[in-house]
Amino acid sequence: MMGESKTNSEVEGYYKDKVLLVTGGAGSIGSEITKKVLEYNPAVIRVLDNNETALFELEEELNSDKLRVFYGDVRDKDRLERAFDNVDIIFHAGALKHVPLCEFNPFDAVKTNIIGTQNVLDVALDRDVEKVIFVSTDKAVNPINVMGATKLLAERLTISANHYTGDKETVFSCVRFGNVLNSRGSVIPVFKNQIKNGGPVKITDKDMTRFIMGIPEAVELILKAGQKADGGEIFILKMPATNIMDLAEVMIENLANIYNHNPEEIGIEIIGKRVGEKMYEELMTADESHYAVDDGELFILNSNNQENLNNTMEYNSDYVDKLSKDEISRIINDTLFENRNYIY
């Protein structure tokens, strides 16, 4: 526990009095980064997003004199040039992230996830930003869909940006993780609404597995990665995994009565895999593991500071141990019942 306390103290001290900017800062992950960093007493935290309503709601919720909201889009390089003035650290979370949407709007995904990322990298370098952390996804590993392919290229652009810094001191790193519970469009709110409507709960395949983690836990690890980053690393968050059928069954058991339904009367319908969907999630390939170090809560690819794992391992949701139904139930209850208003 002493080591954990020291680490948390180091992270808090790192962000104190810094000027931070979060792209996609009104989204699920970006807004939680904003809320958590505010606890660390930064000089200012700027939130850039193209969702006017979400920006307004975030400003109303936080009511902080350290918060600055910026309406804008990462596709607009001129807007970034003004927003990035005097910024120390950038968390780049702005993206198109929904697999089916990207599949049917591929070039829009390219514009935001690839060109938008390159805009962030270019302007950060021009403005002498200290550090840029790109928020990536498991979908970037062995991608089979448009979203994953664009995020993989965005990862490569971010890591490669370290090669053309010249005499500038900006460093660029990535954080990669799987499903975050309660994030917009994720499986939890989808299942919740289906249960509320009396079912059926629709899953694509009974053998499908997924990594899961709560938003606050994911963001804490993102901020630790940001503090550790020296440039060129990909930080991989260690996450528990679940079978999607077990998750659906546990949610029915936990939520049906709240919506005045009998759990036994809510069915589960198998609808088949959607376009671009995988049976299991991958966070690190066997080839990547040759360049990884185990840092406790994180795997770090491309680290220059420690010895590599020196063995071949895959880190995917099919390979790791799965959560029991009791463990899933605890996570669901912690996630959903922390804010009772979310249920309704």
C-alpha positions in Angstrom: 0.0 0.0 0.0 2.9 2.4 0.7 4.1 1.9 -2.9 0.6 2.6 -4.2 0.4 5.8 -2.1 3.7 7.0 -3.3 2.7 6.4 -6.9 -0.6 8.3 -6.5 1.3 11.1 -4.8 3.8 11.2 -7.7 1.0 11.3 -10.3 -0.9 14.1 -8.4 2.3 16.1 -8.1 3.1 15.7 -11.8 -0.2 17.4 -12.9 -0.2 20.1 -10.2 0.0 23.6 -11.7 0.2 22.2 -15.3 -2.0 23.5 -18.2 -3.7 20.5 -19.7 -6.0 20.0 -22.7 -8.3 17.1 -23.4 -9.6 16.6 -27.0 -12.9 14.8 -27.0 -13.1 16.2 -23.4 -16.9 16.1 -23.2 -17.0 12.4 -24.0 -17.1 9.4 -21.6 -13.3 9.1 -21.1 -12.4 12.7 -21.8 -14.8 14.1 -19.2 -13.6 11.6 -16.6 -10.0 12.6 -17.3 -11.1 16.2 -16.8 -12.8 15.5 -13.5 -9.9 13.5 -12.1 -7.2 16.0 -13.1 -9.1 18.8 -11.5 -8.6 16.9 -8.2 -4.8 17.3 -8.8 -5.0 21.1 -8.8 -3.8 21.9 -12.3 -3.3 25.6 -13.3 -6.0 25.2 -16.1 -7.6 22.3 -17.9 -9.0 23.0 -21.4 -11.7 20.8 -22.9 -12.0 20.7 -26.7 -15.1 19.0 -28.2 -17.5 19.4 -31.0 -20.5 18.5 -28.8 -21.9 21.9 -27.7 -24.5 20.4 -25.4 -22.1 18.1 -23.7 -19.6 21.0 -23.2 -22.3 23.1 -21.6 -23.4 20.2 -19.3 -19.8 19.5 -18.2 -19.2 23.2 -17.4 -22.4 23.3 -15.4 -21.5 20.1 -13.5 -17.9 21.0 -12.6 -18.4 24.7 -12.0 -14.6 25.2 -11.7 -12.6 28.4 -12.3 -9.8 26.1 -13.6 -12.0 24.8 -16.5 -12.0 26.3 -20.0 -14.4 24.8 -22.6 -13.4 25.1 -26.3 -15.9 24.3 -29.0 -13.9 22.8 -32.0 -12.9 19.8 -34.0 -9.6 18.0 -34.4 -10.2 18.1 -38.1 -9.8 21.9 -37.9 -6.1 22.6 -37.6 -6.5 26.3 -37.3 -8.7 25.8 -34.3 -6.1 23.6 -32.7 -3.4 26.2 -33.2 -5.2 28.7 -30.9 -6.4 26.1 -28.4 -2.9 24.6 -27.9 -1.2 27.9 -26.9 0.8 27.5 -23.7 -0.4 23.9 -23.1 1.8 21.5 -21.2 0.1 18.2 -21.6 -2.5 16.9 -24.1 -4.7 13.9 -23.8 -6.0 13.1 -27.2 -9.3 11.3 -26.7 -11.3 12.8 -29.6 -12.3 10.1 -32.1 -15.0 8.3 -33.9 -15.2 5.1 -31.9 -18.3 3.1 -32.8 -17.5 0.1 -35.1 -20.6 0.0 -37.2 -20.7 3.8 -37.7 -17.1 3.8 -38.9 -17.8 0.8 -41.1 -20.5 2.7 -43.0 -18.8 6.1 -42.9 -15.1 5.1 -43.5 -13.7 8.3 -44.8 -15.2 10.3 -41.9 -13.4 7.9 -39.6 -10.2 8.7 -41.6 -10.8 12.4 -41.3 -11.2 12.3 -37.5 -9.1 9.4 -36.3 -6.1 9.8 -38.7 -6.0 13.3 -40.1 -7.4 14.7 -36.9 -4.6 12.9 -34.9 -1.9 14.2 -37.3 -3.3 17.7 -36.8 -3.0 17.3 -33.0 0.6 16.0 -33.3 1.7 18.8 -35.7 0.2 21.6 -33.7 1.5 20.2 -30.4 5.0 20.1 -31.9 4.6 23.7 -33.3 3.4 24.9 -29.9 6.2 23.2 -27.9 3.7 21.1 -25.9 5.5 19.0 -23.2 3.7 15.7 -23.7 0.9 14.2 -25.9 -0.9 11.0 -24.8 -3.0 9.4 -27.5 -6.0 7.3 -26.2 -6.2 4.1 -28.3 -8.2 0.9 -28.2 -7.9 -2.8 -28.4 -9.5 -2.5 -31.8 -6.1 -1.3 -33.1 -4.6 -4.8 -32.5 -4.9 -7.0 -35.6 -7.7 -4.8 -36.9 -10.5 -6.2 -39.0 -12.7 -3.1 -39.2 -12.4 0.5 -40.2 -12.3 1.9 -36.7 -9.5 -0.4 -35.6 -7.5 0.3 -38.8 -7.7 4.1 -38.3 -6.8 3.8 -34.6 -3.8 1.6 -35.5 -2.5 4.1 -37.9 -3.1 6.9 -35.4 -1.0 4.9 -32.9 1.8 4.6 -35.5 1.6 8.3 -36.3 1.8 9.2 -32.6 4.8 6.9 -31.9 6.6 8.1 -35.1 6.1 11.7 -34.2 9.0 11.2 -31.7 11.4 10.8 -34.8 10.9 14.3 -36.1 10.9 16.5 -33.0 14.4 17.9 -33.8 15.6 20.1 -31.0 12.1 20.3 -29.5 11.4 18.4 -26.2 7.8 17.2 -27.0 7.2 13.5 -26.3 4.4 11.4 -27.8 3.0 8.2 -26.3 -0.1 6.0 -26.5 -2.5 4.3 -24.0 -4.4 1.2 -25.2 -7.4 -0.4 -23.4 -10.6 -2.4 -24.0 -14.2 -1.8 -23.1 -15.0 0.8 -20.5 -18.2 0.2 -18.6 -20.9 2.9 -19.0 -19.0 4.7 -21.8 -21.4 6.0 -24.5 -22.6 3.3 -26.9 -20.9 0.5 -24.9 -22.5 -2.8 -24.1 -23.7 -1.9 -20.5 -26.1 0.9 -21.5 -27.3 -1.1 -24.5 -28.1 -4.1 -22.3 -29.6 -1.9 -19.7 -32.1 -0.3 -22.1 -33.1 -3.7 -23.5 -33.8 -5.0 -20.0 -35.8 -1.8 -19.2 -37.9 -2.5 -22.3 -38.6 -6.1 -21.2 -36.0 -7.8 -23.4 -34.8 -9.6 -25.3 -31.2 -8.9 -24.5 -29.4 -9.2 -27.8 -25.9 -10.7 -28.0 -24.0 -11.5 -31.1 -22.4 -14.9 -30.0 -22.6 -16.8 -26.7 -18.8 -17.5 -26.8 -17.8 -13.9 -27.3 -15.5 -12.4 -24.7 -14.6 -8.8 -23.8 -12.2 -6.9 -21.5 -14.2 -4.7 -19.1 -13.2 -1.9 -16.7 -14.9 1.0 -15.0 -14.3 4.5 -16.3 -12.7 5.8 -13.1 -10.3 2.9 -12.9 -9.3 3.2 -16.6 -8.7 7.0 -16.2 -6.5 6.5 -13.2 -4.3 4.2 -15.2 -4.3 6.7 -18.1 -3.1 9.4 -15.8 -0.4 7.1 -14.4 0.7 6.3 -17.9 0.8 10.1 -18.7 3.1 10.7 -15.8 5.4 7.8 -16.8 5.7 8.6 -20.5 9.1 9.4 -21.9 8.1 9.1 -25.6 7.4 6.2 -27.9 5.7 3.9 -25.4 2.4 2.2 -25.8 0.9 1.7 -22.3 -1.5 -1.3 -22.2 -3.9 -1.3 -19.3 -4.4 -4.6 -17.6 -8.1 -5.4 -17.6 -10.4 -8.2 -16.4 -12.3 -10.1 -19.0 -15.8 -11.6 -19.2 -17.9 -13.9 -21.3 -20.6 -11.7 -22.9 -23.3 -14.3 -22.1 -22.4 -14.2 -18.4 -22.5 -10.4 -18.5 -26.0 -10.5 -20.0 -27.3 -13.0 -17.5 -25.9 -11.1 -14.6 -27.4 -7.8 -15.8 -30.8 -9.4 -16.2 -30.6 -10.8 -12.6 -29.5 -7.4 -11.2 -31.7 -5.0 -13.2 -35.0 -6.7 -14.2 -36.7 -6.2 -10.9 -35.8 -2.5 -10.9 -37.8 -2.1 -14.0 -40.7 -4.3 -12.7 -39.9 -7.3 -14.9 -39.5 -10.9 -13.9 -35.8 -11.9 -14.7 -37.0 -15.3 -15.9 -39.2 -13.7 -18.5 -36.4 -11.7 -20.1 -34.9 -13.7 -22.9 -31.5 -13.6 -24.6 -31.4 -13.5 -28.4 -28.4 -14.5 -30.4 -28.2 -12.2 -33.4 -24.9 -13.1 -35.0 -21.7 -11.0 -35.3 -22.0 -7.5 -36.7 -19.9 -6.2 -39.5 -16.3 -5.8 -38.3 -16.8 -7.5 -34.9 -14.4 -9.9 -33.3 -15.1 -12.9 -31.1 -12.5 -11.7 -28.6 -10.5 -8.6 -27.9 -6.7 -8.3 -28.2 -4.7 -5.8 -26.2 -1.2 -7.1 -27.1 0.0 -9.5 -29.8 2.6 -12.2 -29.2 5.0 -10.3 -31.4 4.5 -7.1 -29.4 5.2 -9.0 -26.1 8.9 -9.3 -27.1 9.1 -5.5 -26.7 7.0 -5.2 -23.5 7.8 -4.8 -19.9 5.4 -5.7 -17.0 4.9 -2.6 -14.8 2.3 -4.0 -12.5 -0.9 -2.4 -13.6 0.4 -1.8 -17.1 2.3 -3.5 -19.8 4.6 -1.0 -21.5 5.7 -1.5 -25.1 8.9 0.1 -26.4 10.2 1.0 -22.9 13.9 1.9 -22.7 13.9 1.7 -18.9 13.4 -1.9 -18.0 14.2 -5.4 -19.3 11.6 -6.9 -21.7 9.4 -9.8 -20.8 11.7 -12.1 -22.8 8.8 -14.5 -23.5 6.0 -14.8 -26.0 2.5 -14.2 -24.8 -0.8 -13.0 -26.2 -2.9 -10.7 -24.1 -6.5 -11.1 -25.2 -9.9 -11.6 -23.6 -10.0 -15.3 -24.7 -6.6 -16.0 -23.2 -6.9 -14.5 -19.7 -9.0 -15.9 -16.9 -12.6 -14.8 -17.0 -14.5 -13.1 -14.2 -17.0 -15.2 -12.3 -20.6 -14.2 -12.2 -20.2 -13.1 -8.6 -17.3 -10.8 -9.6 -19.3 -9.5 -12.6 -22.2 -8.8 -10.3 -20.0 -6.7 -7.9 -18.5 -4.7 -10.8 -22.0 -4.1 -12.3 -23.4 -3.0 -8.9 -20.4 -0.7 -8.3 -20.8 0.8 -11.7 -24.5 1.2 -12.0 -25.6 1.9 -8.5 -22.9 4.4 -7.6 -25.2 6.9 -9.4 -28.8 5.8 -8.9 -30.0 8.3 -11.5 -28.2 6.4 -14.2 -30.5 3.4 -13.7 -33.6 5.4 -14.6 
